[in-house]
């Protein structure tokens, strides 16, 4: 499975004057956020080892992709709002909730005046640093897909994209502590929640501009910390590149614990490589002072170690969805009836068993996952009732009926297309690829399996020109507690990019696009959930991908580690984890 994206908890949103229902909802959330549910204790000091099996990847806050890299950045950077275990989303750089205009087209937030950048910048963070962080996401040298998905409605974005402006006109900094965001559309709720993402972490303009002016920005090799830790540079003064397998985190000398909710118990943290999931898992479970990094516990480890080492395996609750994408532009998958047929023929129960069985999650019946508003309105666990998703073991008779409706009288494909399924070469994907091939074969559609390295697989599947008919390792964790961070990133035509594309199905359906736009502009909590459920219904009916799991991510720790989970990322929260 490819890496999940973060799933966030509710962000407090204040408005100057709103409907009574919205006010009640906001006050209820404020009560949760402002009351500390429990104090997290731990032993101060010590060194923790984080075991990983793949390259760490990009750590530029605007271009970071994997949850593991995001979790490392969350230990080194501060954002306007952030996740705290046991409390949800809390103000971090911001002093309080964002203020949103009545028409939902303006956001204003006030920043703390006492957070500093690490050396060599070594000065107080200002509102211009957050404005530049958002601006640079649209620079050609940075080209952030996070910016494209969540911040494209800021006024003036197109001008900076086209090189006609040096700044974004919709980002105003009336003083060092105030940031005003002006929007073209009434989508302030989503934009405010996206201020939890690493893209919104402050970037010092006078320092980073020299790296951003290069054809491809190298700021990720020169990152300036604001959080409790900083990445330790190598002998050349630069941070390791995206292909590095190891990385060290050390104390940030500019960090003031009085300004931060993170306890940061550990003195230092090292990311070290291992060969594969089983070897890495055994290294953690039988070792000392270590936790799992970029991998989930394999089925083998879950089966052999759960009973004996159950308390060292944590099934992180998340809103992750695992799925197999179907390229809606490639014949015969450009026909919705054929996509429904393939989905109906697929054995989802077998695919779940390959991932670890019922313990790691439920088989989805639609696309908004549990815990995200709109899930219940879209049918909850039962879903909206589409027949092609009704049988976890697959229904070949139904699949062939859909093929006949698509114009194939025998219920089997009679064309000349030969398709390719691409995925990461590891045990789980091999089993999954076999299930996919059997579904296609049963309908007479020729498909070739191609299992390769994770970097190459990701490049092929997220580059529009090379997107294969089937990508096997789809995996998405919502970025915050709203379906805007689930449905549009995966299925909106507006977010399709030539590179670093998240809509791997390349679905660009006008009615589905309109349903998502309408939902995102709906402001009342109940109405918004209903609107997203309508969008979910439209997308599910189009069968752009085969849902495999609503996933519970298995994390591992050594017996002498007190691990605290960041459930927003389904990763260990290293700023709260300690040694025993």
C-alpha positions, 0 to 999 in steps of 0.5 A, a space after each residue: 500500500 502506498 502511504 496514507 495522508 493525514 486525517 484531521 480532527 475538527 478545527 474551531 472556526 469563529 464567525 462574526 455573525 452566523 446562524 444559531 446552529 453554526 454558533 452552537 456547533 462552534 461553541 461545542 467544539 471550542 469547549 472540547 479544544 480548550 479543555 485539556 482532557 489529560 496531561 501526557 507524562 513522560 521521562 525527559 531525555 534519551 535517544 529514540 530510533 525510528 526504523 524505516 524501509 524506504 527513502 524519507 522523501 521530500 521534506 520541503 513543507 510545500 512538497 512533502 507527500 508521505 505521512 511519515 515525512 509529514 510526522 517528522 516535519 510536525 516535530 520541526 515546524 509550527 503551523 497556525 493550528 496543529 494536532 495535540 493528542 487527546 485534544 484534537 486541533 489546537 492553536 499553535 502559531 495562532 493565538 486563537 480560532 480564525 475569524 471568518 467573515 459572514 460570506 465565508 470569503 475572508 479569514 483573519 488570524 492573529 499570531 503569537 509574537 514569541 515564536 522564533 526561527 532557528 539559526 541562522 535566521 534566528 528572529 521572531 516569526 511574523 505574519 509575512 513568513 506565513 504569507 510567504 509559505 503560502 505564496 511559495 507553494 504556487 511558484 513554478 519552482 515549488 509547484 505544491 500539490 497541497 497549494 493546488 488542492 486547498 489554497 487555489 481559491 485565494 485571490 491573486 494566485 493565478 498572477 503569481 503562478 504566471 509570473 505577473 506578480 511577486 506576491 499574492 494580493 489575497 494575502 494581507 499582513 497589516 502588521 507583524 501579528 495579523 494575517 488576512 486571507 481573501 478568497 474568490 469563493 465562499 470556501 473559508 471553512 476548508 481553507 481555515 482547516 488547511 492551515 493545519 498543513 505543513 504548507 502553512 508553516 512559516 518560511 523566512 522570505 529573505 532566507 528561502 527566496 534564494 533557494 526558491 529562485 532556482 528552477 527547482 527549489 532546494 529549500 527542503 535541503 536548507 529548512 529552518 525549524 520553528 518546532 522543538 527539534 531541527 534536522 541535523 545537517 551533514 558535513 556540507 551544511 545541507 540536509 539529506 536529499 529525498 533519496 536519503 534513508 537516514 536522518 537525525 533530529 536534534 534540539 532546536 536552540 531557538 525553541 521556547 517550551 513556554 510557547 508550545 504545547 509539545 513536551 518534546 521529552 526526547 533529546 534526539 531522534 534518528 531515522 535508520 533504514 531496514 530491509 523490509 517490513 518483517 525485518 523492520 518489525 522484528 527489529 522494533 518489537 525485539 529491540 530497545 528505544 525504537 518505533 516503526 516509521 514508514 511501514 505498517 506491521 505486515 500480516 505475518 507480524 500481526 498473525 505471529 506477534 499480536 497475542 504475545 506482544 499485543 501491547 507493542 502493536 497499536 492499531 491507529 484509528 484513522 480515516 484512511 482508505 486503501 483502493 485500486 484506481 481505474 484510469 477513466 480515460 483508458 478504453 474500455 475503462 472509460 465506460 462507467 459500466 465496464 468499471 462497475 463490472 470490474 468492481 463487481 467481479 473483484 474479491 474485496 474480502 480476499 484483498 483485505 485478508 492479504 492486508 491482515 484481515 478484519 482486524 485492520 479495517 472494514 471493506 468500504 461501500 462508498 468514499 467518505 470514510 468513518 469519522 468524517 462528516 457526511 459518512 453517516 449521511 452517505 449511508 454509513 457502513 451500509 453505504 448508498 446501496 450500489 449493487 456492484 459494491 454489495 458482495 465482498 467476495 465478488 459477483 461474477 454474474 452481476 459483473 457480466 451483466 454490466 458488461 452486457 449493458 456496456 455492449 458486450 453480448 457475451 458478458 466478456 470484453 471482445 476488444 483489442 485493449 491490453 492494460 497494465 496494472 502498476 504497483 510496489 513490489 512487496 508481498 501484499 501488492 503481489 497478492 492484491 495484483 493477483 486478485 485484480 488480474 483475476 477480476 479482469 480475466 473473468 471479464 475477458 480483459 487482458 491486463 499485465 501486472 508490473 511490480 516495481 520500486 515505490 519511487 518509480 511506481 509513484 512517478 508513473 501513477 502520479 504523472 498524467 502522461 504515464 498513468 497506467 490503466 490500474 494503480 494498485 497502491 492507492 491510499 488516502 488519509 484526509 488532511 482535515 475533518 471535512 470531506 473536502 480533503 477526501 473527495 476533491 483530491 481524489 476525484 475532482 477534475 479541478 485538481 488534476 495536474 501533469 505531475 504529483 497528481 492525486 486524482 489518479 483515476 483522472 475522473 473529470 465528470 461535470 456533474 460530480 465536479 459541480 456536486 463537490 463545488 456546491 458542497 464546499 461552498 455550503 456553510 451550515 454543518 448539517 447542510 454541508 454533511 448532506 451536500 458532501 453525501 450527495 457528492 459521494 453518491 455521484 462519485 461512488 456511482 461512477 466507479 472510478 476506483 475499487 475501494 479495499 479498506 477503511 484502514 486501521 494502521 498497525 504501528 509498532 514500538 519497543 517495550 521500553 518506549 511510551 509511544 503516543 499516536 498522532 491519530 491525525 497521521 496514523 503515525 507515532 507523535 515523536 514530540 509526545 513519545 518518551 522512553 520508559 
